[in-house]
C-alpha cells in the first residue's frame, strides 16, 4: 500500500498550528469589523469565463481548471486531441476553475446582487484561494486570503483607512517592524508616456518582477517585449531615484510636467498622506515606492504592498484601487479599492520571529483530574458549572493514574488542573493546581470560577 501524501504546495494544519492561524484570523476580523466591513463568502469554484482575462496573461496561466463532470472527452473534436495543444481543449473540457483571488469573485457578486446592495458596499472575506504556482518557501498552491474591499466610491478616504487598518492589524499581531509600500498606477502610466510607449501592461508586468529576478533580468524582458534601451534607461533612472517621500514627489513632478496621468497619480498620493494626517496618523511604516507595480491587470489607482522587515518572506499583504473590474461583468463606473492579507505568509513570518504568545495557543483553561468512577461523575457536575461561566474546561475521560492525567495536561499546555479525590468530593473544597507556577491551593467551585475568570 502506498504511503498517503498531499499535493505539493498544500499543507495539513494540526491543532497547534490551527490555534495560531485562528489567532491571526480573529485579529484581522476584529479590525475589519471595527472599520465597518461586513462578512461575505463566495464559492470555491467560479466559471472560467469569470476568472480568465482578469489577472493578466501570466495570472491566467496559474488558474486551476476543473474538468467537466462525466466523460469530458466524449464530444471533443478528434482533430483537437491530435494537436496535443491543451489551450485548444480547455474551453471544451473545463468550464469551471478554482478561484485565484477573492477580488474578482467579489466583483462578480456585486454585479449579480447590485439591486440588494447599499453602496458604498464594504465587505470582508476570509477564504482559501488556489494558484498553480511553483511551490517554494512562502509560496503555496492553496492559501488563505483575508480581504477587505469597498466598492461604489472613489473617495481616497478608503485608501487612507486601508493604511490605518494595516497598521492596526500588525499592532494586534505584535509585528512592529514592517513597511507599507505605496505607489499609484497612474505614476507608472506616466513612465510609459515619458518614453513614448503604449505597452503599459507589459511595462507593469516586467517592473513587478524586480524583487524576484533583479534589474538586469527585467531589462532583458523589456527588450524582448520591444522596449528600446534609451527608454529602458529613462525608466530605471526614475525607478532607482532615492530620497525622502517629498523629494520623490518633487522629482516626479519635474519629470511629469507633460503627463496628465503622472500628475494625477502624484496628486492622489499626496491626498492620501494629507488624509492620514487628518486622522492623526503619522507616515511611520509608510514608504513611497516608485518601482511598486503589482502585476494584476485590474489595478488603476493607488497600490499597496506590505513586507515584514528582517524575514526572508515576500509581501504579506497587498491591494489597490480598481475602477473597471465590475464593468467586465456589466456594471460600469463602479470604483473599488481593497487590501488582502496572506495568512500563510503572516503565520510563517510570525513563527520565524517567535511572535506567537501563549494566548495564541487555543486550549482548555482548566482540566479536571479524578481518581475513580465516583469522582469522575462528580467532575462532570463541576465541569458544567465552569462552562456555564464561559471557562474552557475538559474532564480527563478515563480513570487513570494522576501522573498520566497531569502529563496529558502538560502536553496540551493546559494552565490549570482541578484535582478531585474522595475528600474533595465530600467537602466541596477542591485542589486547584497552577501548572505554570507549580503551586496549588484549596478552593470552592465558586472561588475557582472567580479566580479563573480574572
N, C-alpha and C positions, 0 to 999 in steps of 0.2 A: 504494500500500500504506500502511495506517495505521501510524503510529509505535507501537511496543509500549508499554504502560503497565501499572501495577499498581493494584489497588483503593485508593481513598482510605483512609487510616488504617492502611495496611500499608507495610512498608519492605523493601528489599534490604539485606543487610549484606555488605560486601566483606571481604577478608582482614584489613585493619587493624581495622575495627570488630569483626569476629568475635573477633579476638585479645583485644580489650578486654572484650568480653562474656564470653568464656571465662574471663578473669581474675576477673570477678565471680562467675560460676558456681562456679569452683573454690574460691574463698574461702568462699562460703556453704556449699558442700557439705562442706568440711572442718569447719566449725563444727557443722553438723547432725550429722555423724558423731561428732564429739567428745562430743556430748551424748546419744549412744545411739540416734539415729534411723536407720531402715533405708530403703533406696530403694524406690519404687513408681512404676508408670506405669499410667494408665488411658486408654481410647480417646479420640480427639478428639471423636467423636460419642457422645452419650447419647440414650436415649429421651426425648422431650419430657416424658413423664409423670414422669421422674426429675427434670428441671430445673425445671419450672413450679411456682409456688407456694412456692419456697424463698427467693426473693430480694426479696419484696415486689412490689407492683403495678408500680412503675417498673422494677425489675430484670427482671421478666418481659417487659416491652416491648423490652428490649435483647437478648433472645435471638436468635441467628441460627438460623432454621429451615432444614432441609434438605428439599427437595422429594422426595417418594417417587419411586422409580425407575419407568421406563416412562411410560405415558400416565396421568399422575397426575390428570387431569380426567375420565377416562373414566366413572367411577362416581359422580361428584358430582351431587347433585340440581340440576337446571337452575334451580330457583327460588332456590337459594342463590347461584348465579352472577349472577342478575339483580339481587340486592340490592347487589352490589358491596361487601359487608361482608367484609373479609379475615378477621376473627375467626371468622366462621361457617365459613369454608372451611379454616382452619388445621388443625383436627383430622383433616380428611378427605384433605388433600393433603400433609401433613407429619407424620411420626411421630418424626422424629429432629431433634436440634439440636446445634450446636457447644457444647462446654462453656463456661459463663460464668465458672466459677472451678474450683479444684481440690478445694475442701472438700466440696461436695455429691457429686461422683463418689467421693470418698474414703469418705464415709458409706455410699454405696451398696455400695462394695467391702467394707466392714467387715461389713455385713449379709449379703451374699452368701457371705462366706468366714469367718463367725464360728466355724465348727467347727474351722478350721485356725489361727486367730489366738490368740496368747498375749496376754492382757490384763494390765496396760495395754499397748496397742499404740502404738508410736512409729514414725511413718513420715515421710519427706521425699519431696517430689515436685517436679521441675523440668521444666515443660512449658508450651506456649503455651495461652492461653485467648482467647476471642473475645467482643466486645461490640459491638452495633450502636449505638455512641455517635457523637456528632458529633465528628469528628477536630479536634484543636487541639493546641497545644504541651503536651507531656507527657501527652497522652491519645490512645491509639491503638485501633484496632478489633481488632488482633491484637497480643498482647504476652505476654511470658513471666512466669510467677509461680514463685517458689521457696517452697514451703510446708513447714512442719513442724507436725505435729499429734500430740497424744496423746489416745487415747480409752480409756475404761474406768477412769478415776479422777477424783474431784472434788477431789483434793489441790491446794491453792494453791501447792505447790512448783512445779508446772508453770508457773504464771503468773510466779513469781519467775525461773525458768530462762529463760522467754521474754525477760524483760528482760535477763538476762545474755547470752543469745545475740545479741540485737540489738546490745548494746554491743560484743561481740567481733567481730561481722561488720563493723561500722563501723570499728573499730580496724584490722582487717586490710585494709580498703579505703583507709585513710588519711583517713577522714572524721572530723573532730574536733568540728565544730560541728553538733549535731543535738539534737532534742528528742523524747523518748518520752512522748507524752501518754497518760494512763491515766484511765479512768473505769469505772463499773460500771452495767450496765443497770438494776439494782435502784434505784440512785440516781435515774435518770430515771423509773422507775416510781413512786418516792416523790414526784417532782414532780407526776406525773399524779394521784396520790392527794391531794396537797396542795390541788389546785384542783378536786377532786371530778370528774375526768374519767375516763371509761372508754376514751377513744380513745388508748391508749398508742401503738399503731403509727403513728397519724397524727402524734402529737407527736414521735416519734423521727425519722420521715422528714423533717419540717419542720426540726427542730433540726439535722439532719445537713447541711442546706444553708447554714448560717450563713456558712461560709467562702466559699461560692460566690456567694450572692446578697445577703448582708448582713441585718442585723437587721430593717429595715423590711419587706423583701420576705417574710421568714419570718413576721413578724406578720400580714402580709396573707394569707399562705397558711393560717395557723392560723384566722384569721377565716373564710376561705372553707370551712374544714373544720368550722365550728360552734363554735369556741372563743370564749368571751366575753372582752371587753377586760380585765376585772378579773383573770381567770385568767391571761391572757397577760402582764399586768404583773407578776403574782406570780412567774411562771416566769422572766421576764427579770431580775427583782430578784435571783434566785438565780444564774442563769447568768452574770450580769455581776459577781458578787462577786469582788473581788481580794484577794489576801493570800498568805501562805505556805501550804504544804501543811497544817500543823497548824491554822492559822487557818480554812482552808476546811473541814477536818474538824469543828472546833468549831462553825462557823457552820451546817453542815448538820445536825449533831446537834441543835442547838437548834430547827431547822425541822422535823425528822423525829421529834419526840418521840412522835407518834401513828402513825407509819408503820413497820410491821414491815419492809416491803420496803426502805425507805430506810435503816433501821438495819442490815439485813443487808448492803447494799452498802457502807456505811461500814466495817463490821467486816471484811469480806473485803479491802477495800483496805488497811486498817491491818495485816492479817496478811501481805499480800504485802510491804509495807515492812519488817515485822519479819523475814521470811524472808530478804530481801535483806541485812539487817544480819548475820544468822547466816552467810550466805555470805561475809561480809567485804566486801560491795559497798556503795557509797555511793548516795545519791539523786541524784548528778550525772547530768545529762541527763534526769532524770525529772520530769514535771510533772503534777500532778493537775488535769485539765481537766474541770470540771463540765459544760461545754457539749458535750463529745465524745459523739456519739451513734452513729455508724456505721449507715448506713441498712439494711444487710442484716437481714432479719427474724428470722434464726435465732439471733442472739446473746442470751444470757441472763445472763451474768455480767460479769467484767472484760472491758473492751475496750481495744484499743491502737491507736495511730496514731503514725507516726514521720515527722517532717519534717526535712529538712536546712535549717539556717539559712542565710540570705543567698543563696538561689537562688529564682528565680521558677518553681518547680515544686511541685505539690501533694505529698501524702503519698507516701512511697516504700515504706512498709510499714504493715501493719495486721492486726488479728486480734482474737481474743477467745474467750470460752468459750461453748459451745453445749450445752445439756442435753437437747434434744429432737430433734436432727437425725436420728439413726438411727431414732427412733420412727416417723417417717413412712414408713420402709421396713420396719417390722415388728419392730424391735428396740428396745423402750423401755428407759428408765432407764440409758442408756449416756452418761455425760457426756464431753465432749471439749473441748479448747482448742487453739488453733493460731495461727500467725503466717504472714504471707505477705509476701515481698519482691518488689517490682515491678522487674525487672531493667532494663526500658527507661527508667524514670524515674531509677533509680540511675545508669545509663550517661550519660544526658543531664546529670544534676547533676554527675557527676564530670568530664565534658567542660567544663562551664561553669566549674568550679573548678580546672581543669587539674591533676587529681589522678592521672592515669594516668602511671605511671613507665615507664621503658624495659622493665622486667620484664613489663609488661602487653602488650608488642608481641611476640607469638609469632612467631619467625622462626628461621632456622638460626643456630647459634652460629658456624659456620665454612663458608666456601665454598672450593672448590679450583679455582684457575685453572691453565691449562696452555697449551702453545704449538703442539702438533701431535698427530697420532694416537698416537704412541708415548707421549708424556707424558700424554695423555688416558687411555690404557689403564692406565698406572701409577697415575693418580689414583684409579681405581676401587678398586684394592687399598688405597690409603691411606684412602679413604672408609670401606671396610669395617672397617678397624681402629678408626677413630674411632667409628663407630656401635656397634661391639661394646662400647665403653666408655660408651655412652649419651650421646654427644656429637652433637647435631643437626647433620648435615652434608649439604651438597649439592655436586654437581660441576657446573660450567658445562657444559651438554650439547653445545655446538658448539665447533669450532675457530675462534677469533676473536681479534682484536687484544686485547692485555692491557687497554688502556684501556676497551674495551667491557665486558670482564668485570668490571673494578673498578667501573665505573659501575653495573652491574647490582647488585653487592653493596651499593653506597652507597644506591641507591634502595630496596632491601629492608631497609636498616639492619642488615645482617649485620656483626657487630662484628669478625670476624677473617677473613682470606683467606690461604690457603696457596698460594704460587706455585711451580709445579713446571716447571722447564726441563730441558734435557738434562743439565746439570751436577748439578742436584738429584736427578735420576733415577739417575745413575751413583753419586753419593756417598751418597745416602740422607739427606743433610742438607738440609732444606727451608727455604724462606723463609716465615716467619710474619709477616704484616702486621697490626698493630693499627689498624683503620680509624678508630677514635675518636681515638687519640693521634697517628696519622700516623707511628708508629715501626715498625721491622721488625727481626727477628733470625733467625739461622740455628739451627735446632734439629732433632734427630732426631724421628721419629714418636713414640717413647715420651716424649720431653721435651715435645712439643706436647700429647700426651694429658694428661700430668701437669699442665701449665700450665692447660689449658682446664678440667680437672675441678675446679680450685680456684675 
